[in-house]
């Protein structure tokens, strides 16, 4: 009797051989999706549905398994096996144990599961490390770890909702399916106008799965800024050419007001209805979970992952183009730079439509597989202690925020609101997205030290959307502050260290992340050198290729091949980056370079001034020939205006050695800000110059009324056009169906009255041509001479299959003598079943496991008789665009018979009659033949020759249809 140890070793050995053999076969087939599924699902992977192994591929697999394990499996295994586990079980059952005694099935299964469970996670993480797209990672985690908790989301009522990877994948698949049903094509953009909510995650992931490009834009927050909001968002939507806008119920009305100004926008969709209920099937057992059907366009690393719109002007929206390769390169650099590991827990309140919140707070934990705790920005702003409480409750270890958040915690949180607070788990408190204040960090560290917070956890970081996100980060162990001589820096641009006093203080943003290079470039275009200010340029695999549909802005961004101008001023000291300000915001007064954020920080500490609501800028002064220094500050109590103005004057003079020329006190919410809360300095300056800064805005009802009036005409005309177009399509569809029916009846009668197969086939050819002509569907034929058998003899025609219209087109334009291989279900269809039988077409029953073998024999016999055959290698079609995986049957027949393959590309049929619709739409079709692909019958390796024929045929059809291979 074999020992349990021997049984375990035997089971593990056979399972390893089985998985390795399956993996090698998938590699040879070029089945990228199958390899992903095998890595994620292991032995539970379904042979056909998930790995794409049809009957012919399974025959090859069984032969290889027999050779590897020395076990001959019965033929029924090919027909009955559904998963890799079934093959493994069959091998165990047929293979004797070490001493020829049967092993306990239960003992082997338990031992096998125990031996492989630990390695499964390692294989998954290794696969994720090699993944080329974010879409792959979403799928891998959703399929392999459906029950693993991913997101802990605090709602408006502070109730906690948990989203597992499986739930995210299932709901996202619902979104993908619905978007594709509504006509979304791969590469088209979908705008997301949602607050922080579960539907944001489902929608963003669903757009990726559908092959679309998400465009997150911020939802409306201020009722008194509706008109400004509508103008800004319409510009972004037009630039992105968004096909759909996904939003929430309360904003649907406003979103529809944007529609007339965006010609590309088809529909405004409700996010909650789009995501629907979870669509995964009921689990087969506690250990099995079957995901919804995979609908994703097979994205590549160079494909655009999403567009991140920066806070540009309304007339010049700048959408940063970020590919999957850009995203993953930056995410992996961040993970390495901050030493992220499996024990980390992320906590965030940052807005998801902003790069720091979307990429830093969601994508990084997604790729790393660590949990994310998230709440809305409004929840934080109304009660900042909620952020710290979430870190305490979930033992958060990493959490990013801009500088003002740390300042807000210091100023606004009362001691009684944080009793018992423990921040000792917080190891990385990132501070970025705006100028970092050393004073703020010092006050934060001092205030929360008694609650377990460690000063060395404060980590200043620097990044920008054009670099995907991160450029540099401070090292663990404490931030560095550089104290430099103010006079020499402002006059010469040299950062000379000086003793504390009348100095400028800059916080180090650390060294560049892995795979990121930076340069400091002087005004003459040369490197500035150590401790000299200049413009910060960067290059990395994460850097964008430019702005979406904005070549002028792209030329300003990319100064030299591979190098991006960040637009920020900085200097380098001992390899660390010190950001000094935005180049366009620099104030030049009396020969001095002054930095607005420093002035704003000083003025913002004056009593009566609203925190974070101060803007400093330069305004031209023709009399003096220099710039006037203007400080605009929001205040609530204008009764103290005189005192507040005087205090601002004095505070700025004490800190900078110069007083403001103008102090402009304005009401709350007068200063324009970006969606992420950054000050819009240039826009504030322009409002001041126009005399409009602080002016009372129109009431909300008047702004909305104005929008309605401005869009009423375009909306009415757009509605009329849509209704007219839809009516015309319905009329055409009914007419086309009537034509098909009118011609089908005499075709059927003709085939019933003849027993001559060739004559019946000619009737089919003539009848289908008449259908297409009378229905007004023009067919352009390219390479038609390749359809003739005169030169190269009989061949195998391999058309793509995207619609029932394909069948009409190929029957109409392929030679009448060609015999089609059709599904057995067609025989039960009225009219068509009789015509198929009488015209001698070949059929097979898909419900019969051995049907494809018999089909191959019939095809081979027809080819040997000198007849050409047409086989649809995709097997079936769907509403979604894309070339589905090809079955190997036609190509095996080509190798066995020595006949050429003629690729046949049908382009345009899917648009005329998409799967799931019943009325044809107007359209045209292009039919492209060839070139012929001949098998090499002397290669000596039939299997590789079959795969070569399949790959070359699929590539030829993909080129001529313009559809991606999925």
QUIJO-V759709 format. One record per backbone hydrogen bond with DSSP energy under -0.5 kcal/mol. CO is the residue of the C=O (numbers start at 0). NH is the residue of the N-H. If there is no record, write none. Layout:
co-><CO/CO>
nh-><NH/NH>
//
This chain:
co-><2/3/4/5/6/7/8/9/10/11/12/13/14/15/16/17/18/19/20/21/22/23/24/25/25/26/29/30/31/32/33/34/35/36/37/40/41/42/44/45/45/46/47/51/53/54/55/56/57/58/59/60/61/62/63/64/65/70/73/73/74/74/75/76/81/82/83/84/85/86/87/88/89/90/93/96/103/104/105/106/107/108/109/110/111/112/113/115/116/117/118/119/120/121/122/123/124/125/126/127/132/133/134/135/136/137/138/139/140/144/145/145/147/149/150/150/151/151/152/152/154/158/158/160/161/162/162/163/164/165/166/167/168/169/170/171/172/173/174/175/176/177/178/179/184/187/188/188/189/190/190/191/191/192/194/196/196/197/198/199/200/201/202/203/204/205/206/207/208/210/211/212/213/214/220/221/222/224/225/226/227/228/229/230/231/232/233/234/235/236/236/242/242/243/244/244/245/246/247/247/248/250/251/252/253/253/254/254/255/257/258/261/263/266/266/268/268/269/270/271/284/287/288/289/296/299/300/302/304/305/306/306/307/309/312/316/317/317/318/319/319/320/320/321/321/322/323/324/325/326/327/328/329/330/331/332/333/334/335/340/343/344/344/345/347/350/353/354/354/355/356/357/357/358/361/362/363/364/364/370/371/371/372/373/375/376/377/378/382/383/383/384/385/386/387/388/389/390/390/391/396/396/397/398/400/401/401/402/402/403/404/405/406/407/408/411/413/414/415/417/422/424/427/427/428/429/430/435/436/437/438/439/440/441/442/443/444/447/447/448/450/453/454/455/455/456/458/459/461/461/463/464/465/466/468/470/471/472/474/479/480/481/481/482/483/484/485/486/487/487/487/488/489/492/493/494/495/500/501/503/503/505/506/509/510/512/514/516/518/518/519/520/521/525/528/530/533/534/534/535/536/537/538/539/545/546/549/550/551/552/553/556/556/559/562/562/563/563/566/567/568/568/569/570/571/572/575/576/576/577/580/581/581/582/585/586/586/587/588/591/591/593/593/594/594/595/596/597/598/599/600/601/602/605/607/609/612/614/616/618/620/620/625/627/627/628/628/629/629/630/630/631/632/633/635/636/637/639/640/641/642/643/644/645/646/647/648/649/650/651/651/652/661/661/662/663/665/666/671/673/677/678/679/680/681/682/683/684/685/686/686/687/691/698/699/700/701/702/703/704/705/706/707/708/710/711/712/713/714/715/716/717/718/719/720/721/722/723/724/725/726/727/728/729/730/731/732/733/734/735/736/737/738/739/740/741/742/743/744/745/746/747/748/750/754/755/756/757/758/759/760/761/762/763/764/765/766/767/768/769/770/771/772/775/777/777/778/779/781/782/783/784/788/793/794/794/795/796/796/797/802/802/803/803/804/805/806/807/808/809/814/817/818/819/819/820/821/822/823/824/825/828/829/830/831/832/833/834/835/836/841/843/843/844/846/847/849/850/851/852/853/854/855/856/857/858/859/860/861/862/867/868/869/870/871/872/873/881/882/887/887/888/889/890/891/892/893/893/899/900/900/901/902/903/903/904/904/906/907/908/911/913/917/924/925/925/926/927/930/931/932/934/935/940/941/942/943/944/945/946/947/948/949/950/951/952/953/954/955/956/957/963/963>
nh-><6/7/8/9/10/11/12/13/14/15/16/17/18/19/20/21/22/23/24/25/26/27/28/29/30/29/31/34/35/36/37/38/39/40/41/43/44/84/83/49/50/52/51/53/57/58/59/60/61/62/63/64/65/66/67/68/69/72/76/77/77/78/79/80/46/86/87/88/89/90/91/92/93/94/95/99/107/108/109/110/111/112/113/114/115/116/117/119/120/121/122/123/124/125/126/127/128/129/130/130/136/137/138/139/140/141/142/143/144/147/165/166/164/371/152/162/153/373/154/160/157/154/160/152/163/149/150/167/168/169/170/171/172/173/174/175/176/177/178/179/180/181/183/182/187/212/242/243/214/192/245/193/216/247/196/199/200/201/202/203/204/205/206/207/208/209/211/210/296/186/213/189/306/191/222/224/225/228/229/230/231/232/233/234/235/236/237/238/239/240/241/265/266/190/246/268/192/270/250/251/251/254/255/256/256/257/257/258/259/260/261/264/265/244/268/246/270/273/274/275/287/284/290/280/298/302/324/323/213/321/215/308/319/311/315/318/309/319/547/307/321/322/544/304/305/326/327/328/329/330/331/332/333/334/335/336/337/339/338/343/370/396/397/372/374/353/357/358/359/360/361/361/362/363/365/366/367/368/369/345/151/373/347/153/379/380/381/382/385/386/387/388/389/390/391/392/393/394/395/394/426/427/346/429/431/404/405/405/406/407/408/409/410/411/412/413/416/417/418/420/425/426/398/429/458/400/460/437/440/441/442/443/444/445/446/447/448/450/452/451/422/456/457/476/477/428/430/473/470/471/466/467/543/468/463/512/461/510/477/507/482/483/505/497/503/488/489/490/491/492/493/492/592/532/495/496/484/502/485/483/505/481/578/576/472/515/540/538/520/536/527/534/524/521/531/494/569/520/536/565/518/563/516/542/320/549/553/554/555/556/557/558/564/562/558/559/537/565/582/535/579/580/533/577/530/575/572/508/578/570/568/584/585/585/587/588/593/626/591/588/593/586/595/597/598/599/600/601/602/603/604/604/605/608/635/612/633/631/629/627/624/625/620/618/629/660/661/616/631/632/663/614/665/609/637/639/640/643/644/645/646/647/648/649/650/651/652/653/654/655/657/656/630/663/664/632/634/669/679/676/673/680/683/684/685/686/687/688/689/691/692/690/694/702/703/704/705/706/707/708/709/710/711/712/714/715/716/717/718/719/720/721/722/723/724/725/726/727/728/729/730/731/732/733/734/735/736/737/738/739/740/741/742/743/744/745/746/747/748/749/750/751/752/753/756/759/760/761/762/763/764/765/766/767/768/769/770/771/772/773/774/776/775/777/779/924/780/926/928/785/786/787/792/899/796/868/901/798/870/903/805/806/806/807/808/809/810/811/812/813/817/819/869/821/841/871/843/825/826/827/828/832/831/834/835/836/837/838/840/839/821/823/845/847/848/850/853/854/855/856/857/858/859/860/861/862/863/864/866/865/818/796/820/872/874/886/875/883/965/890/891/892/893/894/895/896/897/898/795/902/932/797/929/799/905/906/927/925/911/912/920/916/919/779/906/927/781/904/902/933/900/936/938/944/945/946/947/948/949/950/951/952/953/954/955/956/957/958/959/960/961/882/965>
//
